[in-house]
Amino acid sequence: MLAGAMAVASGYADAVLVMGWERMDEVDTRTGNFYISTAACKDFETRLGRI
């Protein structure tokens, strides 16, 4: 991801394709659910009705 961001920032590319993933198997289900529920920008998503 960093290489893609650097390519765009430097002007080398207009757009790049990057891939990322999360590893939620390192925590128990309750903790994973807590992380997911607190990761959103609640002001932005609530005001615009986005999820």
C-alpha positions in Angstrom: 0.0 0.0 0.0 2.8 2.4 0.8 4.5 1.8 -2.6 1.1 2.6 -4.3 0.7 5.8 -2.3 4.2 6.8 -3.1 3.8 6.1 -6.8 0.8 8.4 -7.0 2.3 11.1 -4.7 5.5 11.2 -6.8 3.5 11.6 -10.1 4.8 8.3 -11.4 1.3 7.0 -11.7 -2.2 8.5 -11.8 -3.8 5.5 -10.1 -2.6 2.3 -8.7 -4.3 -0.9 -7.5 -3.4 -2.0 -4.0 -4.7 -4.8 -1.8 -5.0 -5.1 1.9 -6.7 -7.3 4.5 -7.3 -7.5 8.2 -6.5 -10.3 10.5 -9.2 -10.6 13.0 -8.2 -14.2 14.0 -5.7 -12.8 16.4 -8.4 -11.7 18.9 -11.5 -13.3 20.3 -14.9 -12.6 18.8 -16.0 -10.1 21.4 -12.9 -8.0 21.0 -13.1 -8.2 17.2 -16.6 -7.0 17.2 -15.6 -4.1 19.5 -12.8 -3.1 17.1 -15.2 -3.2 14.1 -17.9 -1.2 15.9 -15.5 1.6 17.0 -13.6 1.9 13.7 -16.3 4.0 11.9 -16.5 7.7 11.8 -19.8 8.0 13.6 -20.3 11.7 12.9 -19.9 11.3 9.2 -21.8 8.1 8.8 -24.7 9.1 11.1 -25.2 12.4 9.4 -25.2 11.0 5.9 -26.9 7.8 6.7 -24.0 5.7 5.4 -22.8 2.3 6.8 
